[in-house]
Amino acid sequence: MPVIEISPPFKFLAGIALACAVPAIAACDRQSEAPEQPEASVSDDTAATQSGDDEFNGTLDTSTSGQEMPDFAITLPDGTSKKLSDFKGKPLLVNLWATWCGPCVLEMPMLDELAGRYPDKLKVIVVSQDMGGAEVVEPWFAEKEFSHLEPWMDPKNDLGFSYNTGMLPTTVLYDADGKEVWRMIGGHDWSNAETEAMLADTIGG
């Protein structure tokens, strides 16, 4: 790939496949070039909802278990800013996603349900990697009307650079002390029994 001068957020996202806007794949791979960042349409979302278990073939990775969480700031459309360390005190599940990433869109309702299932034991935050920022994320969230998720954003894609998986969605579990437990690279069914087992040791019974 030719070396060209581009801004850091675009460096992270430019290689993610344009095909990720079509939810027939299980993760958004940044190995292929995408000249611009498409937004998921209503028809994309509908198709994602109707797709099957083949969407959920993410890889559970424990190779970075024990690492301290990166202490970057994330923001809400209203200007609220927090560092990840502000969420320490109970386990934290951080999901990196984008509105144009089909598997990410497919996971969202399940992550919302998961956040409501363990309100006292687990904090779930979803952090958009959309280059359009609040202009894209805020109306998307307003349309979905999630009960427990908030539209956190990562304006400089700091978390994307830090996790360096090359995939969306990427989801990382931290314990109450801010130490990484595992990360899921690619799409996952957050409503199944496997998820319960994956969380059990960290959040308790």
C-alpha positions as CSV (number, residue, x, y, z in Angstrom):
1,M,0.0,0.0,0.0
2,P,1.5,3.4,-1.0
3,V,2.6,5.7,1.9
4,I,0.4,8.8,2.0
5,E,-0.1,11.5,4.5
6,I,-3.5,11.0,6.2
7,S,-4.9,11.9,9.7
8,P,-4.6,9.3,12.5
9,P,-8.3,8.4,12.7
10,F,-8.4,7.7,9.0
11,K,-5.2,5.6,9.2
12,F,-7.0,3.3,11.6
13,L,-10.2,3.0,9.6
14,A,-9.2,3.4,6.0
15,G,-8.3,-0.3,5.6
16,I,-11.5,-1.7,7.1
17,A,-13.4,-3.4,4.3
18,L,-16.2,-1.6,2.6
19,A,-18.0,-5.0,2.5
20,C,-18.5,-4.6,6.3
21,A,-21.5,-2.5,5.6
22,V,-23.1,-5.8,4.4
23,P,-23.8,-7.9,7.5
24,A,-23.1,-11.2,5.8
25,I,-19.6,-11.4,7.4
26,A,-18.7,-12.0,11.0
27,A,-16.2,-9.1,11.4
28,C,-15.1,-5.9,9.7
29,D,-11.6,-6.6,8.5
30,R,-9.2,-3.7,7.8
31,Q,-7.1,-5.7,5.4
32,S,-9.0,-4.3,2.4
33,E,-9.1,-0.6,1.5
34,A,-12.2,1.5,1.9
35,P,-12.1,4.9,0.4
36,E,-14.8,6.3,2.6
37,Q,-16.9,5.2,5.6
38,P,-20.4,4.1,4.7
39,E,-23.3,4.2,7.1
40,A,-25.5,1.3,7.9
41,S,-28.9,1.8,6.4
42,V,-32.3,0.6,7.7
43,S,-32.2,-2.2,5.2
44,D,-28.7,-3.3,6.4
45,D,-30.0,-3.4,10.0
46,T,-33.0,-5.4,9.0
47,A,-30.9,-7.9,7.1
48,A,-28.6,-8.2,10.1
49,T,-31.5,-9.0,12.3
50,Q,-32.6,-11.8,10.0
51,S,-29.2,-13.4,9.6
52,G,-28.1,-16.6,11.4
53,D,-25.6,-17.9,13.8
54,D,-22.9,-17.8,11.1
55,E,-22.5,-14.1,12.0
56,F,-21.1,-15.0,15.4
57,N,-17.7,-16.7,14.8
58,G,-15.5,-14.2,16.7
59,T,-12.3,-15.4,18.3
60,L,-11.8,-15.3,22.1
61,D,-8.2,-14.1,22.8
62,T,-6.6,-14.3,26.2
63,S,-3.1,-13.5,25.1
64,T,-3.2,-10.0,26.6
65,S,-4.9,-11.1,29.8
66,G,-3.7,-9.1,32.8
67,Q,-2.8,-5.9,30.9
68,E,-3.9,-2.6,32.4
69,M,-6.8,-0.9,30.6
70,P,-5.7,2.0,28.3
71,D,-6.7,5.2,30.1
72,F,-8.0,7.2,27.1
73,A,-10.9,9.6,27.3
74,I,-14.2,8.8,25.5
75,T,-17.0,11.3,25.0
76,L,-20.8,11.5,24.6
77,P,-22.5,13.8,22.1
78,D,-23.4,16.3,24.8
79,G,-19.7,16.8,25.6
80,T,-19.5,14.6,28.6
81,S,-16.0,13.1,28.8
82,K,-14.7,10.2,30.9
83,K,-11.6,8.1,31.1
84,L,-11.9,4.3,31.1
85,S,-10.4,4.4,34.6
86,D,-13.5,6.3,35.8
87,F,-15.4,3.0,35.3
88,K,-13.2,1.0,37.6
89,G,-14.9,-0.6,40.7
90,K,-16.8,-3.3,38.8
91,P,-16.1,-5.3,35.7
92,L,-16.3,-3.4,32.4
93,L,-17.1,-4.7,29.0
94,V,-15.8,-2.3,26.2
95,N,-17.2,-2.9,22.7
96,L,-15.7,-1.1,19.7
97,W,-18.2,-0.7,16.9
98,A,-19.3,1.4,14.0
99,T,-22.7,2.2,12.5
100,W,-21.6,0.9,9.1
101,C,-20.3,-2.4,10.4
102,G,-22.9,-5.1,9.9
103,P,-21.8,-7.5,12.7
104,C,-21.5,-4.5,15.1
105,V,-25.1,-3.5,14.4
106,L,-26.2,-7.1,14.9
107,E,-24.6,-7.3,18.3
108,M,-26.1,-4.1,19.7
109,P,-29.5,-5.3,20.9
110,M,-27.8,-8.2,22.7
111,L,-25.2,-5.9,24.4
112,D,-28.1,-3.7,25.5
113,E,-29.9,-6.7,27.0
114,L,-26.6,-7.9,28.6
115,A,-26.1,-4.4,30.2
116,G,-29.6,-4.6,31.7
117,R,-29.1,-8.2,33.0
118,Y,-26.2,-7.4,35.3
119,P,-26.6,-3.7,36.3
120,D,-24.8,-4.2,39.6
121,K,-22.1,-6.6,38.4
122,L,-21.1,-5.4,35.0
123,K,-20.8,-2.1,33.1
124,V,-21.2,-2.4,29.3
125,I,-20.0,0.5,27.2
126,V,-20.1,0.7,23.4
127,V,-17.6,3.1,21.8
128,S,-18.1,4.2,18.3
129,Q,-15.2,4.3,15.8
130,D,-17.2,6.3,13.3
131,M,-15.3,9.2,11.8
132,G,-18.5,11.2,11.5
133,G,-18.7,11.4,15.3
134,A,-21.9,12.7,17.0
135,E,-23.4,13.7,13.6
136,V,-23.6,10.0,12.7
137,V,-23.8,8.2,16.1
138,E,-26.4,10.4,17.9
139,P,-29.3,9.9,15.4
140,W,-28.4,6.2,15.0
141,F,-28.8,5.7,18.8
142,A,-32.0,7.8,18.9
143,E,-33.5,5.6,16.3
144,K,-32.6,2.4,18.1
145,E,-33.9,3.5,21.5
146,F,-31.6,1.3,23.6
147,S,-32.5,1.0,27.3
148,H,-29.0,0.7,28.8
149,L,-26.3,1.6,26.2
150,E,-25.0,5.1,25.7
151,P,-23.4,6.6,22.5
152,W,-19.8,6.8,23.6
153,M,-17.3,7.9,21.0
154,D,-13.6,7.7,20.5
155,P,-12.8,10.8,18.4
156,K,-9.2,10.0,17.7
157,N,-9.7,6.2,17.5
158,D,-7.3,5.9,20.5
159,L,-8.9,2.6,21.6
160,G,-8.8,1.2,18.1
161,F,-5.0,1.9,17.9
162,S,-4.4,0.5,21.4
163,Y,-6.3,-2.7,20.9
164,N,-4.7,-3.1,17.4
165,T,-6.9,-6.1,16.4
166,G,-7.6,-4.9,12.9
167,M,-11.3,-5.9,13.4
168,L,-14.6,-4.5,14.3
169,P,-16.3,-5.4,16.5
170,T,-13.7,-5.9,19.1
171,T,-14.9,-6.4,22.7
172,V,-12.7,-6.4,25.8
173,L,-13.6,-7.5,29.3
174,Y,-11.8,-5.9,32.3
175,D,-12.1,-6.9,35.9
176,A,-13.0,-4.5,38.7
177,D,-9.3,-3.4,39.0
178,G,-9.0,-2.5,35.3
179,K,-7.1,-5.6,34.3
180,E,-7.9,-7.3,31.0
181,V,-9.5,-10.7,31.3
182,W,-10.1,-11.5,27.6
183,R,-11.1,-10.0,24.3
184,M,-13.5,-11.1,21.6
185,I,-12.3,-10.3,18.1
186,G,-15.2,-10.4,15.7
187,G,-19.0,-10.9,16.1
188,H,-20.3,-12.8,19.1
189,D,-23.8,-13.9,20.3
190,W,-23.9,-12.1,23.7
191,S,-27.2,-13.7,24.5
192,N,-26.1,-17.3,24.7
193,A,-24.9,-19.7,27.4
194,E,-21.3,-19.4,26.3
195,T,-21.4,-15.8,27.2
196,E,-22.6,-16.6,30.7
197,A,-19.7,-19.0,31.2
198,M,-17.2,-16.5,29.8
199,L,-18.3,-13.8,32.3
200,A,-18.9,-16.1,35.3
201,D,-15.4,-15.9,36.9
202,T,-15.2,-12.2,36.6
203,I,-18.7,-11.0,37.6
204,G,-19.4,-13.8,40.1
205,G,-22.6,-15.8,40.4
